[in-house]
Amino acid sequence: MEQTEGDRRDNSQIMHSIGQLTGAVQAMHQGLTARIEDIKADIRRMESAQSERMDRIEDSLGQRIDNLETSVGKRIDSLGTRVSNLEAEDKRLIEKTAKLSALGGGVGGALAAAAVELIKRM
C-alpha cells in the first residue's frame, strides 16, 4: 500500500498536532511544577513567620511571668517584714504588760502590807 500525497499530508499534520500537543503538555507541566514550588516556598515562609511569632510570644510571656514572680516575691518579702515588725511590737507590748503587772503586783502588795499594819495599830 502506497501512501498518496494526501495521506502524507494528513500524517504530517497529525504529527505536527501531536508535537504541538506534547509541547503544550510540557509547558503546562513546567508551569504547574513552578507554581507548586511557589506554593511550597509560600508555605515555608508562613511556617517560618509563624515560628518567629510563637518565639516572640513565648519570650513575651516568659518576661511577663518573670516580672510577675519578682513582683509577688517583693510583696511576700514586704508581708514578711510587716509580720516580723508586728511580732516584735507584740513582744514589746507583752514585756511592758509583764513589767506593769509586776509593778502593779508589787504596789498592791505594799498597799496590802500597809493596810495590815494600819489595822494592827488601830
NUTITOR-974594 format. One record per atom (N, C-alpha, C, O, CB): residue number from 1; atom name; x, y, z. Coordinates in steps of 0.2 Angstrom, whole numbers. Glycine has a CB too. Example, Ala and Ser with C-alpha at 12.3 -4.5 7.8 and 13.67 -1.06 7.14 Angstrom:
% NUTITOR-974594
[rodren 1,N,[66,-28,39]]
[rodren 1,CA,[62,-22,39]]
[rodren 1,C,[66,-16,39]]
[rodren 1,O,[71,-17,42]]
[rodren 1,CB,[57,-22,45]]
[rodren 2,N,[64,-11,35]]
[rodren 2,CA,[68,-5,36]]
[rodren 2,C,[64,0,39]]
[rodren 2,O,[67,6,40]]
[rodren 2,CB,[70,-3,29]]
//
This chain:
% NUTITOR-974594
[rodren 1,N,[4,-6,0]]
[rodren 1,CA,[0,0,0]]
[rodren 1,C,[4,6,0]]
[rodren 1,O,[8,7,5]]
[rodren 1,CB,[-5,0,6]]
[rodren 2,N,[3,10,-5]]
[rodren 2,CA,[7,16,-6]]
[rodren 2,C,[4,22,-3]]
[rodren 2,O,[-2,22,-4]]
[rodren 2,CB,[9,17,-13]]
[rodren 3,N,[7,26,0]]
[rodren 3,CA,[4,32,3]]
[rodren 3,C,[4,37,-3]]
[rodren 3,O,[8,38,-7]]
[rodren 3,CB,[8,35,9]]
[rodren 4,N,[-2,40,-3]]
[rodren 4,CA,[-3,46,-8]]
[rodren 4,C,[-1,52,-4]]
[rodren 4,O,[1,53,2]]
[rodren 4,CB,[-10,46,-10]]
[rodren 5,N,[0,57,-9]]
[rodren 5,CA,[2,64,-6]]
[rodren 5,C,[-3,66,-1]]
[rodren 5,O,[-1,69,4]]
[rodren 5,CB,[2,69,-12]]
[rodren 6,N,[-9,65,-1]]
[rodren 6,CA,[-14,67,3]]
[rodren 6,C,[-13,64,10]]
[rodren 6,O,[-14,67,15]]
[rodren 6,CB,[-21,66,1]]
[rodren 7,N,[-12,57,10]]
[rodren 7,CA,[-11,53,16]]
[rodren 7,C,[-4,56,19]]
[rodren 7,O,[-4,57,26]]
[rodren 7,CB,[-10,46,14]]
[rodren 8,N,[1,57,15]]
[rodren 8,CA,[7,60,18]]
[rodren 8,C,[6,67,22]]
[rodren 8,O,[8,68,27]]
[rodren 8,CB,[12,61,13]]
[rodren 9,N,[1,71,19]]
[rodren 9,CA,[0,77,21]]
[rodren 9,C,[-4,77,28]]
[rodren 9,O,[-3,80,33]]
[rodren 9,CB,[-4,82,16]]
[rodren 10,N,[-9,72,28]]
[rodren 10,CA,[-13,71,34]]
[rodren 10,C,[-8,68,40]]
[rodren 10,O,[-9,70,45]]
[rodren 10,CB,[-18,65,32]]
[rodren 11,N,[-4,63,38]]
[rodren 11,CA,[1,61,43]]
[rodren 11,C,[5,66,46]]
[rodren 11,O,[7,67,51]]
[rodren 11,CB,[5,55,40]]
[rodren 12,N,[7,71,41]]
[rodren 12,CA,[12,76,43]]
[rodren 12,C,[8,81,48]]
[rodren 12,O,[11,83,53]]
[rodren 12,CB,[14,80,37]]
[rodren 13,N,[2,82,46]]
[rodren 13,CA,[-2,87,50]]
[rodren 13,C,[-4,83,57]]
[rodren 13,O,[-4,87,62]]
[rodren 13,CB,[-9,88,47]]
[rodren 14,N,[-5,77,57]]
[rodren 14,CA,[-6,73,63]]
[rodren 14,C,[0,74,68]]
[rodren 14,O,[0,75,74]]
[rodren 14,CB,[-8,66,62]]
[rodren 15,N,[6,72,65]]
[rodren 15,CA,[12,73,68]]
[rodren 15,C,[14,80,71]]
[rodren 15,O,[16,80,77]]
[rodren 15,CB,[18,70,64]]
[rodren 16,N,[12,85,67]]
[rodren 16,CA,[13,91,69]]
[rodren 16,C,[8,93,75]]
[rodren 16,O,[10,96,80]]
[rodren 16,CB,[11,96,63]]
[rodren 17,N,[2,91,75]]
[rodren 17,CA,[-3,92,80]]
[rodren 17,C,[-1,88,86]]
[rodren 17,O,[-1,91,92]]
[rodren 17,CB,[-10,89,78]]
[rodren 18,N,[2,82,85]]
[rodren 18,CA,[5,78,91]]
[rodren 18,C,[10,82,94]]
[rodren 18,O,[11,83,101]]
[rodren 18,CB,[7,71,89]]
[rodren 19,N,[15,85,90]]
[rodren 19,CA,[21,89,93]]
[rodren 19,C,[18,95,97]]
[rodren 19,O,[21,97,102]]
[rodren 19,CB,[25,91,87]]
[rodren 20,N,[13,98,94]]
[rodren 20,CA,[10,104,97]]
[rodren 20,C,[7,102,104]]
[rodren 20,O,[8,106,109]]
[rodren 20,CB,[5,108,93]]
[rodren 21,N,[4,97,104]]
[rodren 21,CA,[0,94,110]]
[rodren 21,C,[5,92,115]]
[rodren 21,O,[5,94,121]]
[rodren 21,CB,[-4,88,108]]
[rodren 22,N,[11,89,113]]
[rodren 22,CA,[16,87,118]]
[rodren 22,C,[19,93,120]]
[rodren 22,O,[21,94,126]]
[rodren 22,CB,[21,83,114]]
[rodren 23,N,[21,98,116]]
[rodren 23,CA,[24,105,119]]
[rodren 23,C,[19,108,124]]
[rodren 23,O,[21,111,129]]
[rodren 23,CB,[25,109,113]]
[rodren 24,N,[13,108,122]]
[rodren 24,CA,[8,111,127]]
[rodren 24,C,[8,108,133]]
[rodren 24,O,[7,111,139]]
[rodren 24,CB,[1,112,123]]
[rodren 25,N,[8,101,133]]
[rodren 25,CA,[8,97,139]]
[rodren 25,C,[14,98,143]]
[rodren 25,O,[14,99,149]]
[rodren 25,CB,[7,89,138]]
[rodren 26,N,[20,99,140]]
[rodren 26,CA,[26,100,143]]
[rodren 26,C,[26,107,146]]
[rodren 26,O,[28,108,152]]
[rodren 26,CB,[32,99,139]]
[rodren 27,N,[23,112,143]]
[rodren 27,CA,[23,119,145]]
[rodren 27,C,[18,119,152]]
[rodren 27,O,[20,122,156]]
[rodren 27,CB,[20,124,140]]
[rodren 28,N,[13,115,151]]
[rodren 28,CA,[8,115,157]]
[rodren 28,C,[11,112,163]]
[rodren 28,O,[11,114,169]]
[rodren 28,CB,[2,111,155]]
[rodren 29,N,[15,106,161]]
[rodren 29,CA,[19,103,167]]
[rodren 29,C,[24,107,170]]
[rodren 29,O,[24,108,176]]
[rodren 29,CB,[22,96,164]]
[rodren 30,N,[28,111,166]]
[rodren 30,CA,[33,116,169]]
[rodren 30,C,[29,121,173]]
[rodren 30,O,[32,123,178]]
[rodren 30,CB,[37,119,163]]
[rodren 31,N,[24,124,170]]
[rodren 31,CA,[20,129,174]]
[rodren 31,C,[17,127,180]]
[rodren 31,O,[18,130,185]]
[rodren 31,CB,[14,132,169]]
[rodren 32,N,[14,121,180]]
[rodren 32,CA,[12,118,187]]
[rodren 32,C,[18,116,191]]
[rodren 32,O,[17,118,197]]
[rodren 32,CB,[8,111,185]]
[rodren 33,N,[23,114,189]]
[rodren 33,CA,[29,112,193]]
[rodren 33,C,[31,119,196]]
[rodren 33,O,[33,119,202]]
[rodren 33,CB,[34,109,189]]
[rodren 34,N,[32,124,192]]
[rodren 34,CA,[34,131,195]]
[rodren 34,C,[29,133,200]]
[rodren 34,O,[31,136,205]]
[rodren 34,CB,[35,136,189]]
[rodren 35,N,[23,133,199]]
[rodren 35,CA,[18,135,203]]
[rodren 35,C,[18,131,210]]
[rodren 35,O,[17,134,215]]
[rodren 35,CB,[11,135,200]]
[rodren 36,N,[19,124,210]]
[rodren 36,CA,[19,120,216]]
[rodren 36,C,[25,122,220]]
[rodren 36,O,[25,123,226]]
[rodren 36,CB,[20,113,214]]
[rodren 37,N,[31,124,217]]
[rodren 37,CA,[37,126,220]]
[rodren 37,C,[35,133,223]]
[rodren 37,O,[38,134,229]]
[rodren 37,CB,[43,127,215]]
[rodren 38,N,[32,137,220]]
[rodren 38,CA,[30,144,223]]
[rodren 38,C,[26,143,229]]
[rodren 38,O,[26,146,234]]
[rodren 38,CB,[26,148,218]]
[rodren 39,N,[21,138,229]]
[rodren 39,CA,[16,137,234]]
[rodren 39,C,[21,134,240]]
[rodren 39,O,[19,136,246]]
[rodren 39,CB,[11,132,232]]
[rodren 40,N,[25,129,239]]
[rodren 40,CA,[30,126,244]]
[rodren 40,C,[34,132,247]]
[rodren 40,O,[34,132,253]]
[rodren 40,CB,[34,121,241]]
[rodren 41,N,[36,137,243]]
[rodren 41,CA,[40,142,246]]
[rodren 41,C,[36,147,250]]
[rodren 41,O,[38,149,256]]
[rodren 41,CB,[43,146,240]]
[rodren 42,N,[30,148,248]]
[rodren 42,CA,[25,152,252]]
[rodren 42,C,[23,148,259]]
[rodren 42,O,[23,152,264]]
[rodren 42,CB,[18,153,248]]
[rodren 43,N,[22,142,259]]
[rodren 43,CA,[21,138,265]]
[rodren 43,C,[27,138,270]]
[rodren 43,O,[26,139,276]]
[rodren 43,CB,[19,131,263]]
[rodren 44,N,[33,138,267]]
[rodren 44,CA,[39,138,271]]
[rodren 44,C,[40,145,274]]
[rodren 44,O,[41,146,280]]
[rodren 44,CB,[46,137,267]]
[rodren 45,N,[38,150,270]]
[rodren 45,CA,[38,157,273]]
[rodren 45,C,[33,158,279]]
[rodren 45,O,[35,161,284]]
[rodren 45,CB,[37,162,268]]
[rodren 46,N,[27,155,277]]
[rodren 46,CA,[22,156,283]]
[rodren 46,C,[24,152,289]]
[rodren 46,O,[23,154,294]]
[rodren 46,CB,[15,153,280]]
[rodren 47,N,[27,146,288]]
[rodren 47,CA,[29,142,294]]
[rodren 47,C,[34,146,298]]
[rodren 47,O,[34,146,304]]
[rodren 47,CB,[31,135,292]]
[rodren 48,N,[39,149,294]]
[rodren 48,CA,[44,152,297]]
[rodren 48,C,[42,158,301]]
[rodren 48,O,[44,160,307]]
[rodren 48,CB,[50,155,292]]
[rodren 49,N,[37,162,298]]
[rodren 49,CA,[34,168,301]]
[rodren 49,C,[30,166,307]]
[rodren 49,O,[30,169,312]]
[rodren 49,CB,[29,172,296]]
[rodren 50,N,[27,160,307]]
[rodren 50,CA,[23,158,312]]
[rodren 50,C,[27,156,318]]
[rodren 50,O,[26,157,324]]
[rodren 50,CB,[18,152,310]]
[rodren 51,N,[33,152,316]]
[rodren 51,CA,[38,150,321]]
[rodren 51,C,[41,156,325]]
[rodren 51,O,[42,157,331]]
[rodren 51,CB,[43,146,318]]
[rodren 52,N,[43,162,321]]
[rodren 52,CA,[45,168,324]]
[rodren 52,C,[40,171,328]]
[rodren 52,O,[42,173,334]]
[rodren 52,CB,[48,173,318]]
[rodren 53,N,[34,171,326]]
[rodren 53,CA,[29,174,330]]
[rodren 53,C,[28,170,337]]
[rodren 53,O,[27,173,342]]
[rodren 53,CB,[22,174,326]]
[rodren 54,N,[28,164,337]]
[rodren 54,CA,[27,160,343]]
[rodren 54,C,[33,161,347]]
[rodren 54,O,[33,161,353]]
[rodren 54,CB,[27,152,341]]
[rodren 55,N,[39,162,344]]
[rodren 55,CA,[45,163,348]]
[rodren 55,C,[44,170,352]]
[rodren 55,O,[46,170,358]]
[rodren 55,CB,[52,163,344]]
[rodren 56,N,[42,175,348]]
[rodren 56,CA,[41,181,351]]
[rodren 56,C,[36,181,357]]
[rodren 56,O,[36,184,362]]
[rodren 56,CB,[39,186,346]]
[rodren 57,N,[30,177,356]]
[rodren 57,CA,[25,176,361]]
[rodren 57,C,[28,173,367]]
[rodren 57,O,[27,175,373]]
[rodren 57,CB,[19,172,358]]
[rodren 58,N,[32,168,366]]
[rodren 58,CA,[35,164,372]]
[rodren 58,C,[40,168,375]]
[rodren 58,O,[40,168,382]]
[rodren 58,CB,[39,158,369]]
[rodren 59,N,[44,172,372]]
[rodren 59,CA,[48,177,375]]
[rodren 59,C,[44,182,379]]
[rodren 59,O,[46,184,385]]
[rodren 59,CB,[53,181,370]]
[rodren 60,N,[39,185,376]]
[rodren 60,CA,[35,190,380]]
[rodren 60,C,[32,187,386]]
[rodren 60,O,[32,190,391]]
[rodren 60,CB,[30,193,375]]
[rodren 61,N,[29,181,385]]
[rodren 61,CA,[26,178,391]]
[rodren 61,C,[31,176,396]]
[rodren 61,O,[29,177,402]]
[rodren 61,CB,[22,171,389]]
[rodren 62,N,[37,174,394]]
[rodren 62,CA,[42,172,399]]
[rodren 62,C,[44,178,403]]
[rodren 62,O,[45,178,409]]
[rodren 62,CB,[48,169,396]]
[rodren 63,N,[44,184,400]]
[rodren 63,CA,[46,190,403]]
[rodren 63,C,[41,193,408]]
[rodren 63,O,[42,195,413]]
[rodren 63,CB,[48,196,398]]
[rodren 64,N,[35,192,405]]
[rodren 64,CA,[29,194,410]]
[rodren 64,C,[29,189,416]]
[rodren 64,O,[28,192,422]]
[rodren 64,CB,[22,193,406]]
[rodren 65,N,[30,183,415]]
[rodren 65,CA,[30,178,421]]
[rodren 65,C,[36,180,426]]
[rodren 65,O,[35,180,432]]
[rodren 65,CB,[31,171,419]]
[rodren 66,N,[42,182,423]]
[rodren 66,CA,[47,184,427]]
[rodren 66,C,[46,190,431]]
[rodren 66,O,[47,190,437]]
[rodren 66,CB,[54,185,423]]
[rodren 67,N,[43,195,428]]
[rodren 67,CA,[41,201,431]]
[rodren 67,C,[35,200,436]]
[rodren 67,O,[36,203,442]]
[rodren 67,CB,[38,206,426]]
[rodren 68,N,[31,195,435]]
[rodren 68,CA,[26,194,440]]
[rodren 68,C,[29,190,446]]
[rodren 68,O,[27,192,452]]
[rodren 68,CB,[20,189,437]]
[rodren 69,N,[33,186,445]]
[rodren 69,CA,[37,182,450]]
[rodren 69,C,[40,187,455]]
[rodren 69,O,[40,187,461]]
[rodren 69,CB,[41,177,448]]
[rodren 70,N,[44,192,451]]
[rodren 70,CA,[48,197,455]]
[rodren 70,C,[43,201,459]]
[rodren 70,O,[44,202,465]]
[rodren 70,CB,[52,201,450]]
[rodren 71,N,[37,203,456]]
[rodren 71,CA,[33,207,460]]
[rodren 71,C,[30,204,466]]
[rodren 71,O,[29,206,471]]
[rodren 71,CB,[27,210,455]]
[rodren 72,N,[28,197,465]]
[rodren 72,CA,[25,193,470]]
[rodren 72,C,[30,192,475]]
[rodren 72,O,[28,193,481]]
[rodren 72,CB,[22,187,467]]
[rodren 73,N,[36,191,473]]
[rodren 73,CA,[41,190,478]]
[rodren 73,C,[42,196,483]]
[rodren 73,O,[43,195,489]]
[rodren 73,CB,[48,188,475]]
[rodren 74,N,[42,202,480]]
[rodren 74,CA,[43,208,483]]
[rodren 74,C,[37,209,488]]
[rodren 74,O,[38,211,494]]
[rodren 74,CB,[44,214,479]]
[rodren 75,N,[31,207,486]]
[rodren 75,CA,[26,208,490]]
[rodren 75,C,[26,203,496]]
[rodren 75,O,[24,205,502]]
[rodren 75,CB,[19,207,487]]
[rodren 76,N,[28,197,495]]
[rodren 76,CA,[29,192,500]]
[rodren 76,C,[34,194,505]]
[rodren 76,O,[33,194,511]]
[rodren 76,CB,[30,185,497]]
[rodren 77,N,[40,197,503]]
[rodren 77,CA,[45,199,507]]
[rodren 77,C,[42,205,511]]
[rodren 77,O,[44,206,517]]
[rodren 77,CB,[51,202,503]]
[rodren 78,N,[38,210,508]]
[rodren 78,CA,[36,215,512]]
[rodren 78,C,[31,213,517]]
[rodren 78,O,[31,215,523]]
[rodren 78,CB,[32,220,507]]
[rodren 79,N,[27,208,516]]
[rodren 79,CA,[22,205,521]]
[rodren 79,C,[26,202,526]]
[rodren 79,O,[25,202,532]]
[rodren 79,CB,[18,200,518]]
[rodren 80,N,[32,198,524]]
[rodren 80,CA,[36,195,530]]
[rodren 80,C,[39,200,534]]
[rodren 80,O,[39,199,540]]
[rodren 80,CB,[42,191,526]]
[rodren 81,N,[41,206,531]]
[rodren 81,CA,[44,211,535]]
[rodren 81,C,[39,214,540]]
[rodren 81,O,[40,216,546]]
[rodren 81,CB,[47,217,531]]
[rodren 82,N,[33,215,537]]
[rodren 82,CA,[27,218,542]]
[rodren 82,C,[25,213,547]]
[rodren 82,O,[25,215,553]]
[rodren 82,CB,[21,219,537]]
[rodren 83,N,[25,206,546]]
[rodren 83,CA,[24,202,551]]
[rodren 83,C,[29,202,556]]
[rodren 83,O,[28,202,562]]
[rodren 83,CB,[23,194,548]]
[rodren 84,N,[36,202,554]]
[rodren 84,CA,[41,202,559]]
[rodren 84,C,[40,209,563]]
[rodren 84,O,[42,208,569]]
[rodren 84,CB,[48,202,555]]
[rodren 85,N,[39,214,560]]
[rodren 85,CA,[38,220,564]]
[rodren 85,C,[32,220,569]]
[rodren 85,O,[33,222,575]]
[rodren 85,CB,[37,226,559]]
[rodren 86,N,[27,217,567]]
[rodren 86,CA,[21,216,571]]
[rodren 86,C,[23,211,577]]
[rodren 86,O,[21,212,583]]
[rodren 86,CB,[15,213,568]]
[rodren 87,N,[26,206,576]]
[rodren 87,CA,[29,201,581]]
[rodren 87,C,[33,205,586]]
[rodren 87,O,[32,204,592]]
[rodren 87,CB,[32,195,578]]
[rodren 88,N,[38,209,583]]
[rodren 88,CA,[42,212,588]]
[rodren 88,C,[38,217,592]]
[rodren 88,O,[40,218,598]]
[rodren 88,CB,[48,216,584]]
[rodren 89,N,[33,221,589]]
[rodren 89,CA,[29,225,593]]
[rodren 89,C,[25,222,598]]
[rodren 89,O,[24,224,604]]
[rodren 89,CB,[25,229,589]]
[rodren 90,N,[22,216,596]]
[rodren 90,CA,[19,212,601]]
[rodren 90,C,[23,209,607]]
[rodren 90,O,[21,209,613]]
[rodren 90,CB,[16,205,597]]
[rodren 91,N,[29,208,605]]
[rodren 91,CA,[34,205,611]]
[rodren 91,C,[35,211,616]]
[rodren 91,O,[35,210,622]]
[rodren 91,CB,[40,203,608]]
[rodren 92,N,[36,217,613]]
[rodren 92,CA,[37,223,617]]
[rodren 92,C,[31,225,621]]
[rodren 92,O,[32,226,627]]
[rodren 92,CB,[39,229,613]]
[rodren 93,N,[25,224,618]]
[rodren 93,CA,[19,225,622]]
[rodren 93,C,[18,220,628]]
[rodren 93,O,[16,222,634]]
[rodren 93,CB,[13,225,618]]
[rodren 94,N,[20,214,626]]
[rodren 94,CA,[20,208,632]]
[rodren 94,C,[25,210,637]]
[rodren 94,O,[23,209,643]]
[rodren 94,CB,[21,201,629]]
[rodren 95,N,[31,212,635]]
[rodren 95,CA,[36,214,641]]
[rodren 95,C,[33,220,645]]
[rodren 95,O,[34,220,651]]
[rodren 95,CB,[42,216,637]]
[rodren 96,N,[30,225,642]]
[rodren 96,CA,[28,231,645]]
[rodren 96,C,[22,229,650]]
[rodren 96,O,[22,231,656]]
[rodren 96,CB,[25,236,641]]
[rodren 97,N,[18,224,647]]
[rodren 97,CA,[12,222,651]]
[rodren 97,C,[15,218,657]]
[rodren 97,O,[12,219,663]]
[rodren 97,CB,[7,218,647]]
[rodren 98,N,[20,214,656]]
[rodren 98,CA,[23,210,662]]
[rodren 98,C,[26,214,667]]
[rodren 98,O,[25,213,673]]
[rodren 98,CB,[28,205,659]]
[rodren 99,N,[30,220,665]]
[rodren 99,CA,[33,224,669]]
[rodren 99,C,[28,228,673]]
[rodren 99,O,[28,229,679]]
[rodren 99,CB,[37,229,666]]
[rodren 100,N,[22,230,670]]
[rodren 100,CA,[17,234,673]]
[rodren 100,C,[13,230,678]]
[rodren 100,O,[12,232,684]]
[rodren 100,CB,[12,237,668]]
[rodren 101,N,[12,223,676]]
[rodren 101,CA,[9,219,681]]
[rodren 101,C,[13,217,687]]
[rodren 101,O,[11,217,693]]
[rodren 101,CB,[7,212,677]]
[rodren 102,N,[20,216,686]]
[rodren 102,CA,[24,215,691]]
[rodren 102,C,[24,221,696]]
[rodren 102,O,[24,221,702]]
[rodren 102,CB,[31,214,689]]
[rodren 103,N,[25,227,693]]
[rodren 103,CA,[25,234,697]]
[rodren 103,C,[18,234,700]]
[rodren 103,O,[18,236,706]]
[rodren 103,CB,[26,240,692]]
[rodren 104,N,[13,233,697]]
[rodren 104,CA,[6,233,700]]
[rodren 104,C,[6,229,706]]
[rodren 104,O,[3,230,711]]
[rodren 104,CB,[1,232,695]]
[rodren 105,N,[8,222,705]]
[rodren 105,CA,[8,217,710]]
[rodren 105,C,[12,220,716]]
[rodren 105,O,[10,219,722]]
[rodren 105,CB,[10,211,707]]
[rodren 106,N,[18,223,715]]
[rodren 106,CA,[22,225,720]]
[rodren 106,C,[19,231,724]]
[rodren 106,O,[19,231,730]]
[rodren 106,CB,[29,227,717]]
[rodren 107,N,[16,235,720]]
[rodren 107,CA,[12,241,723]]
[rodren 107,C,[6,238,727]]
[rodren 107,O,[5,241,733]]
[rodren 107,CB,[10,246,718]]
[rodren 108,N,[3,234,724]]
[rodren 108,CA,[-3,231,728]]
[rodren 108,C,[-1,227,734]]
[rodren 108,O,[-4,228,739]]
[rodren 108,CB,[-7,226,723]]
[rodren 109,N,[5,224,734]]
[rodren 109,CA,[7,220,740]]
[rodren 109,C,[9,225,745]]
[rodren 109,O,[8,224,751]]
[rodren 109,CB,[13,216,738]]
[rodren 110,N,[13,230,743]]
[rodren 110,CA,[15,236,748]]
[rodren 110,C,[9,239,751]]
[rodren 110,O,[9,240,757]]
[rodren 110,CB,[19,241,744]]
[rodren 111,N,[3,240,747]]
[rodren 111,CA,[-3,243,750]]
[rodren 111,C,[-6,239,754]]
[rodren 111,O,[-9,241,760]]
[rodren 111,CB,[-8,245,744]]
[rodren 112,N,[-6,232,753]]
[rodren 112,CA,[-9,227,757]]
[rodren 112,C,[-5,227,764]]
[rodren 112,O,[-8,226,769]]
[rodren 112,CB,[-10,220,754]]
[rodren 113,N,[1,227,763]]
[rodren 113,CA,[5,227,769]]
[rodren 113,C,[4,233,773]]
[rodren 113,O,[4,232,780]]
[rodren 113,CB,[13,226,767]]
[rodren 114,N,[4,238,770]]
[rodren 114,CA,[2,245,774]]
[rodren 114,C,[-4,244,777]]
[rodren 114,O,[-5,247,783]]
[rodren 114,CB,[3,251,769]]
[rodren 115,N,[-9,242,774]]
[rodren 115,CA,[-16,241,776]]
[rodren 115,C,[-16,237,782]]
[rodren 115,O,[-19,238,787]]
[rodren 115,CB,[-21,239,771]]
[rodren 116,N,[-12,231,782]]
[rodren 116,CA,[-12,227,788]]
[rodren 116,C,[-9,230,794]]
[rodren 116,O,[-11,229,799]]
[rodren 116,CB,[-8,220,786]]
[rodren 117,N,[-4,234,792]]
[rodren 117,CA,[0,237,798]]
[rodren 117,C,[-5,243,801]]
[rodren 117,O,[-5,243,807]]
[rodren 117,CB,[6,241,795]]
[rodren 118,N,[-9,246,797]]
[rodren 118,CA,[-13,251,799]]
[rodren 118,C,[-19,248,804]]
[rodren 118,O,[-21,250,809]]
[rodren 118,CB,[-16,255,794]]
[rodren 119,N,[-21,242,801]]
[rodren 119,CA,[-26,238,805]]
[rodren 119,C,[-23,236,812]]
[rodren 119,O,[-27,236,817]]
[rodren 119,CB,[-29,232,801]]
[rodren 120,N,[-17,234,812]]
[rodren 120,CA,[-14,231,818]]
[rodren 120,C,[-13,237,823]]
[rodren 120,O,[-14,236,829]]
[rodren 120,CB,[-7,228,817]]
[rodren 121,N,[-12,243,821]]
[rodren 121,CA,[-11,249,825]]
[rodren 121,C,[-18,252,827]]
[rodren 121,O,[-18,256,832]]
[rodren 121,CB,[-7,254,822]]
[rodren 122,N,[-22,250,825]]
[rodren 122,CA,[-29,253,827]]
[rodren 122,C,[-32,250,832]]
[rodren 122,O,[-37,252,835]]
[rodren 122,CB,[-34,253,821]]
//
